[in-house]
Amino acid sequence: MIKEWNGKRYHSLNYFLRNKFGEKIYKISLDGGFTCPNRDGKVSKGGCTFCSARGSGDFAGSRILSITEQFEDRKEMMEKKWKDGKYIAYFQAYTNTYAPVEELRKKYEEALAQKNVIALSIATRPDCLEDDVLDYLEELNKKTYLWVELGLQTINDKTAHNFNRGYDFETFDSSLKKLQERGIEVVVHTIFGLPGETEEDMLKTVDYVAHSGAQGVKFHLLHLMKGTKMVEQYESGELQLLSKEDYINLICKAIAMIPEEMVVHRLTGDAPRQSLIGPMWSLKKWEVLNDIDKALVDNNIWQGKDFK
């Protein structure tokens, strides 16, 4: 039987949040001023080879501002498009649990103190979840609606080594389980189009995510950005950028593989036009999303269709 979520054939974040809170909810992307162990030398230098200079927080607030100032600045931009709604404070840039708990507490509590903030989203690495951080996240989880976003990208350790991820699949899986044991919701990030990955590799990662017990997933397209290490791989022919058709085909297969209750937080990523090398078709985000919707209908696919 065909399943739909308010006309979509996948369980979108917008649908989930409206259902949970009964109104429109917006994300405010913040830069907490953290760094990353993959940049400062603790794990490695240079970071993941695809990661931008702003630690994948290209649309977050400016780190020279306080959390309150960033929040107000981003909120003003939101209010130009939408007048009403509540907010999720989203700590997006770099690794947002890579600091002493006292510092995390100060930043997160400041975000939660903003008017109409009803939830917290924290993006981090699985190798930056020490027991004291987990204890604090568990405490936070009792006070507000919380989810933690973990970068997996791929379950293939060879691919991960190639783009300098800095931790193995086992570390990811162990951290995911530790969060789940404490009742903390997890959203897993995957990337389609990493150097050397076949369709089979990418769908193996999706299969893992589908059976991981995670509450949500973000499907990203690999964006090649100016100034990143991955440009060298592209120039040497190691990296072929995905075509729009191939990406949509992969997304449709992935949607069919994941369980109905898993929330799809993202179907494609954003990159700033001025720093994007490719794929350039990704800049027309709404066109891509509409084409995905059409492909799901044309191929009679819906979320969970192939989940076992």
N, C-alpha and C positions, 0 to 999 in steps of 0.2 A: 504494500500500500504506500502510495506517495505521501511523504511527510513534508509539511511546510511550516515555517515560522513567520507568520504575518506576511505571507506572499513570497518569502525567500525559501530556497531549498536547503538552507543551512541555518544553524542555530547562532545567529549573529549576536555580538556583544550588545548592540543597541536593543535588540529584542529582549535579551536577558535582563539588562538593567531596567528597562521600562517595566518589565514583569515584576522584578524584585522591589523596585522603589516607587512604582506607579507614576513616574514622571521622567522627563528627559534629564539625562545625567551626562556631564561633560568631563573630559580629562584635562587637567592643567599640568603640562609637562614642566618639571623643575630640574634644575642643576644644583645638587647638594654640595658641590665643591669638592667631591671625592676624586680619587684617582683610581688606578687599577694595578693589581700586582703583576699584570702582564706588560705594564709600561714602566713601572718604577724600579724594576730589577729584581723584585722578590721572586717572581716566577720567570720573567723574561723582560726584554726591552723591545719597544716598538709596537707591542699590542698585536691583536689579530690582524692579519694582512689586509682585511677588507675594511677595518674600522676607521672611521673618519677622525680628524683632529679633535672633534668635540665628543669623542667617545660614544658615537651613535646617538648623541643628544642634540642633533642639528636644529631641532625645532623646540628645544627646551628654553627656559628662561636663561638670563645671563648670570654666570656665577659671581660676577662682581656685585650683584645685588643680593640683599638678604632674601630668605625664603618668602617673607611677607611682601617685599617689594616685587619679586618675581611673580608671585601669585596675583597681585593687583594688576601688574602689567599684562599678563596673559589673559586674565579675566576680562579686562577692558577690550581686548581683541575679540574674545568670544562673544561679548555682549553686543558687538556690532552686527553679528549674524543672528544670535539668538538672545532673547531678552530674559527668559525664565529658565530655571533649572537648578540642579545641585551639582556638586563637583567631587571628582576623585583627584586627590593630590598624587601625581605620578612622578616618582623619582626615577628619571629616565637615563641621564647621562652617566657614563662610566660605571663603576661598581659601587652600588649604594649600601652595601654592608661592610665596606672595607675601611673601617674606622673604629675607634673604641666605642663601646656601648654608650658612654656618656654623651659623645658627640652625636651619635645616631639619635639618641633620645631627644636631644635639643632640637635637631633639625625636623624630625618627624612630628614632635609635639607642636612645634611652631606651625607646621603645615595643617595639622588637625585643628588648631585653634582658629583658623580662618573661617569666616562666615560661610555657612552652607556646604562645608566639606563633610561628606558623609562616608568616605572610604579612602583607603590608602593603597597604592600600588607601588611595589619596590622591585626594581630591576637589579639583578646581581649575578654573580658567578657562583657555581656550586662549591668552589674551593674557598669561598669567603663566608662560610656559615659556621663559625665556631660555636661551641655550646652556649657561651654567654649571650651571643647574638641570637641564637635559637630561643633561648629563655626569654629574651626581651620581645622577640617577634610573637611568641606564644602569649605573653602578657598583652601586647598590642591587639592581638587577635580577639581578646576578650572584651576590648574597649570599642573597637570599630570594625567595620567590614574591611578585610585585608586580603590581598593576594600578593604572592611573590612571583616575579617573572625570572625564569632561569634560561640562560642561553645554552641550548644544546647544539643547535645548527645541524649536526649529523651524529649518528651513532658510530660512524666509521672512524676509528682512531687514526688510520693512515691519512685520511683526508684532513682530520683535525690537526695532526702534526704538520701537515703541509701548509695550513694557514695559521699555524702558531697559536692554537687555542690555549695550550698551557695546562690542560688537565685531560685525563682519559675518561672514557665512557663510564667506567666503574665509579669514579668520583661523582659524576653527575647522578647516576642512579642511586647511590648511597645518600646524597644530599636530598634528593627528591623524597626518598623514604623517610628521612629524619623530619622533614617538614610535614609530611602526611601523618606521621606518628603523633605530632603535636596539633593536628587538626587544622593546619594552615593550608589554604588553597594555593595551588601552583598553576602557572601558565607557562607552557614550554615554547621556546622560540626555535623554529627550524628555518633553514635557508635552502632554497632550490637553486641549482646552478653553480655550486662550488667547483673549483678546478678538479678535474679527474672523476667527478661523480657521474655515474650512469643513472638512468631512470630507476633501475632496480635498487641502487644504493639509496636514492632519495625516498623511495616507497618503503624500504626497510626501516628507515627512520620514522616514517609516518606510522608504520605498524607498531613500532615500539611505543610511540606517543599514545596511540589509540588504546593500548593495553596497560598504560602506565598508571592509570587512576588519576592523572592530572585533570583539573577542572576545565582548563582552557588551553588553546593553542594559538600561536601566531605563525602564519605561513609568510615567509619573506622571500622576495625575489632578490638574488644577488645583485646589488648595485655596485658598479665599478666607479670609484670616486677618485678625483684628482688628488695627488699627494699621498695616496696609500701605497703600501708595499705591493699590493696585488697588481698594480699597473705593470710592474716588471713581468709578472707571469702572463699577463695579457699580451704584452709586446713580444714575448718570446714564443707565443702560440700555445702555451699551456692551458689557457683559459678561452673557452668559446662562450660568448654570451647567449643566453636563451632567447629564442624567438618568442613572440607573443603567443603564437599558436601552441608551441611546446609547453609554455608555462601554463596556459589555460587548461591544456590536456592533463598536466600533472596535478593542478589544483582540483580538477573534477574527480580524478581518481582518488586523491587524498580525502576529499570531502566524503566520498562514498565509504572510505575505510574507517572513519572515526565514529565513535558511538554518538547517538542522538543527543545525549545530555551534555556532551563536551561543548563548551562555548568557543566559537570561532572569533577571536579578538581581532584578527587581521587576515586578509587574503592577499595583500600585496603591500610592499613598504613604500615609503616616500624618500626622496633624496632631493636636496636643493639643486635646482636647475643649473646654477652657476658652477657647481663642482661635479656634476654627473658626466661621466664619459659614456656610459651606456648601461643597459639598453634604453635608448631614448624614447621608445614607445611607452615606457613605464611612467613618463611624465603625465600622460593622459589617464590619470587614475580612474576617473568616473567611467571613462570609455572601457577600460580594462574590467572594472567591476560589472558593468552592464553586459560585456561580452561573456564573462563567467556565468552570470545569471542565465543568459541565452543558451550557452553550451550545456548547462545543467538540464534545462528543459528539452533542448534538441536531442540530447543523449539519454533522456529519461533517468537522470541521476539525482539522488537526494542524500543528505547526510545520514550515514548509518546503513545505507543500502547493502554494502558489502562487509559491514562489521560482523565479526564472528566472535 
